[in-house]
Amino acid sequence: MTRPVISFEFFPPKTQEGIAKLRETRQQLTQWQPKFFSVTFGAGGSTRDRTMETVLEIQGEGHEAAPHISCISSSKEEIRQLLQNYRTKGIRRLVALRGDIPSGEVSAGDFRYANELVSFIRRETGDWFEIEVAAYPEFHPEAVSASADLQRFKAKVDAGANAAITQYFYNPDAYFQFMHQCETLGINVPIVPGIMPIYNFTQLSRFSSVCGADIPRWLRLRLQDYGDDMASLRAFGADVVTDLCEQLLAGGAPGLHFYTLNQAGIISSILQRLSLPKVAD
Ligand SMILES: Cc1cc2nc3c(=O)[nH]c(=O)nc-3n(C[C@H](O)[C@H](O)[C@H](O)COP(=O)(O)OP(=O)(O)OC[C@H]3O[C@@H](n4cnc5c(N)ncnc54)[C@H](O)[C@@H]3O)c2cc1C
C-alpha cells in the first residue's frame, strides 16, 4: 500500500504561550511523518510577520514548511517582496489563495482571484515553488454555480498549481463526486481532502456558516445532544472523522491534510486508528 501524504495546518500564534504550545503540538505530530506543515495567513496580510516567523521556525527544525499567501488587498509589489523573501529563505512550497474579502473599507489590491496569484507566482519565480491551491467539494459560498466553481478551480490548476487541498466536509460523497467531475474536466493534479477534527460544536457551526462546509443533519443533531459534555463530543467526533478518513483513503484520496487548530491530541488518536504504513513501505 502506498502511504498517503499527510500534512498539518497551523495558524501563527500570537503569544509566547501559543508559540510554546505549537512547538509541543508539532513535536507530537512529527511522529506521523508529515510531508509538510503549512501556516495560515490572515486576511489582508494581518499575520504576515507571524506567518513568516512560524514558517522559519518549522523549517529550522528540519521540516518542510509551506506558508499560505492570500492576495486580496495586496499589491503586486507586496506579493513580489514576500515571494522573494520566502525564496531567499529556501521555502519551496506555498498555499496560494485569494483570501476572504476583509470587511470595511479596504483597498481591493492588484489581484481579484487566486488564479491571478498563481499566474503571478509562476511569472515571477518560474518553477521554484510547488503551489497548492484551495478546492471546494461542496462549492465555494460565493460560487454562482457548481459548474462555474469547477471552471474557476480548473483555471487555478491551468495557471500552474501543482496540487490542491480541499475545504473540509463530512460527506465523503461530496469529495468523490468532485473528483469525478475534475477527472471529466481533465484536472489531474492531486486533490488532498482537508480534514477538520471535531473539537467544539459551537465553533464548528460558526466556521461552517462562513465557509459553506455542510454539517449533515444527522451529525449536527448528534453533536448538539452532547451539550457541554466535551469529552463525549470529542470521542464521538473522533469516531466520525476516523470513519471519514478511512472511506476517503479506501476510495483513492492521495492523502489527508489536517486543520489542526494548533492541537495534536484528537488528530493523533485518529491517525493511530488509521494504521498507516510507515513512509518506507
Ligand atoms: C486549504 C485552505 C487553506 C486556506 N487558508 C487560508 C489562509 O491562510 N488565509 C485566508 O485568509 N483564507 C484561507 N482560506 C480560505 C480562502 O481564502 C477562502 O475560501 C476564500 O474565500 C477563497 O479563496 P480561494 O483561493 O479559494 O479563491 P478563488 O479560487 O479565487 O475563488 C473565490 C471565489 O471566486 C470565484 N472565482 C474565481 N475566479 C473567478 C473569476 N475569474 N471570475 C469570477 N469568479 C471567480 C470562485 O468560484 C469562488 O467562488 C483557506 C481555504 C482552504 C480550502
Ligand as a Chemical Component Dictionary entry (heavy atoms), coordinates in Angstrom:
data_LIG
# 
_chem_comp.id                   LIG 
_chem_comp.type                 NON-POLYMER 
_chem_comp.pdbx_formal_charge   0 
_chem_comp.three_letter_code    LIG 
# 
loop_
_chem_comp_atom.comp_id 
_chem_comp_atom.atom_id 
_chem_comp_atom.alt_atom_id 
_chem_comp_atom.type_symbol 
_chem_comp_atom.charge 
_chem_comp_atom.model_Cartn_x 
_chem_comp_atom.model_Cartn_y 
_chem_comp_atom.model_Cartn_z 
_chem_comp_atom.pdbx_ordinal 
LIG C1  C1  C 0 -6.852  24.636 2.234   1  
LIG C2  C2  C 0 -7.338  26.036 2.510   2  
LIG C3  C3  C 0 -6.496  26.945 3.168   3  
LIG C4  C4  C 0 -6.906  28.246 3.416   4  
LIG N1  N1  N 0 -6.043  29.114 4.057   5  
LIG C5  C5  C 0 -6.400  30.422 4.219   6  
LIG C6  C6  C 0 -5.488  31.368 4.786   7  
LIG O1  O1  O 0 -4.367  31.019 5.179   8  
LIG N2  N2  N 0 -5.886  32.653 4.893   9  
LIG C7  C7  C 0 -7.120  33.082 4.451   10 
LIG O2  O2  O 0 -7.429  34.278 4.558   11 
LIG N3  N3  N 0 -8.019  32.202 3.934   12 
LIG C8  C8  C 0 -7.674  30.892 3.792   13 
LIG N4  N4  N 0 -8.570  30.006 3.228   14 
LIG C9  C9  C 0 -9.914  30.482 2.867   15 
LIG C10 C10 C 0 -9.938  31.109 1.442   16 
LIG O3  O3  O 0 -9.109  32.227 1.401   17 
LIG C11 C11 C 0 -11.389 31.468 1.159   18 
LIG O4  O4  O 0 -12.164 30.327 0.971   19 
LIG C12 C12 C 0 -11.580 32.483 0.035   20 
LIG O5  O5  O 0 -12.931 32.982 0.123   21 
LIG C13 C13 C 0 -11.382 31.917 -1.357  22 
LIG O6  O6  O 0 -10.071 31.717 -1.639  23 
LIG P1  P1  P 0 -9.648  30.898 -2.967  24 
LIG O7  O7  O 0 -8.184  30.951 -3.044  25 
LIG O8  O8  O 0 -10.305 29.590 -2.993  26 
LIG O9  O9  O 0 -10.311 31.874 -4.058  27 
LIG P2  P2  P 0 -10.644 31.726 -5.602  28 
LIG O10 O10 O 0 -10.155 30.464 -6.164  29 
LIG O11 O11 O 0 -10.205 32.998 -6.228  30 
LIG O12 O12 O 0 -12.236 31.641 -5.589  31 
LIG C14 C14 C 0 -13.038 32.547 -4.835  32 
LIG C15 C15 C 0 -14.442 32.655 -5.425  33 
LIG O13 O13 O 0 -14.381 33.403 -6.629  34 
LIG C16 C16 C 0 -14.881 32.638 -7.740  35 
LIG N5  N5  N 0 -13.971 32.943 -8.853  36 
LIG C17 C17 C 0 -12.693 32.522 -9.008  37 
LIG N6  N6  N 0 -12.162 33.052 -10.133 38 
LIG C18 C18 C 0 -13.129 33.825 -10.695 39 
LIG C19 C19 C 0 -13.193 34.647 -11.855 40 
LIG N7  N7  N 0 -12.142 34.772 -12.681 41 
LIG N8  N8  N 0 -14.352 35.328 -12.101 42 
LIG C20 C20 C 0 -15.416 35.206 -11.278 43 
LIG N9  N9  N 0 -15.417 34.432 -10.159 44 
LIG C21 C21 C 0 -14.287 33.766 -9.868  45 
LIG C22 C22 C 0 -14.824 31.188 -7.302  46 
LIG O14 O14 O 0 -15.820 30.414 -7.960  47 
LIG C23 C23 C 0 -15.090 31.336 -5.814  48 
LIG O15 O15 O 0 -16.467 31.441 -5.561  49 
LIG C24 C24 C 0 -8.210  28.678 3.008   50 
LIG C25 C25 C 0 -9.067  27.759 2.372   51 
LIG C26 C26 C 0 -8.644  26.449 2.115   52 
LIG C27 C27 C 0 -9.589  25.481 1.454   53 
# 
loop_
_chem_comp_bond.comp_id 
_chem_comp_bond.atom_id_1 
_chem_comp_bond.atom_id_2 
_chem_comp_bond.value_order 
_chem_comp_bond.pdbx_ordinal 
LIG C1  C2  SING 1  
LIG C2  C3  SING 2  
LIG C2  C26 DOUB 3  
LIG C3  C4  DOUB 4  
LIG C4  N1  SING 5  
LIG C4  C24 SING 6  
LIG N1  C5  DOUB 7  
LIG C5  C6  SING 8  
LIG C5  C8  SING 9  
LIG C6  O1  DOUB 10 
LIG C6  N2  SING 11 
LIG N2  C7  SING 12 
LIG C7  O2  DOUB 13 
LIG C7  N3  SING 14 
LIG N3  C8  DOUB 15 
LIG C8  N4  SING 16 
LIG N4  C9  SING 17 
LIG N4  C24 SING 18 
LIG C9  C10 SING 19 
LIG C10 O3  SING 20 
LIG C10 C11 SING 21 
LIG C11 O4  SING 22 
LIG C11 C12 SING 23 
LIG C12 O5  SING 24 
LIG C12 C13 SING 25 
LIG C13 O6  SING 26 
LIG O6  P1  SING 27 
LIG P1  O7  DOUB 28 
LIG P1  O8  SING 29 
LIG P1  O9  SING 30 
LIG O9  P2  SING 31 
LIG P2  O10 DOUB 32 
LIG P2  O11 SING 33 
LIG P2  O12 SING 34 
LIG O12 C14 SING 35 
LIG C14 C15 SING 36 
LIG C15 O13 SING 37 
LIG C15 C23 SING 38 
LIG O13 C16 SING 39 
LIG C16 N5  SING 40 
LIG C16 C22 SING 41 
LIG N5  C17 SING 42 
LIG N5  C21 SING 43 
LIG C17 N6  DOUB 44 
LIG N6  C18 SING 45 
LIG C18 C19 SING 46 
LIG C18 C21 DOUB 47 
LIG C19 N7  SING 48 
LIG C19 N8  DOUB 49 
LIG N8  C20 SING 50 
LIG C20 N9  DOUB 51 
LIG N9  C21 SING 52 
LIG C22 O14 SING 53 
LIG C22 C23 SING 54 
LIG C23 O15 SING 55 
LIG C24 C25 DOUB 56 
LIG C25 C26 SING 57 
LIG C26 C27 SING 58 
# 
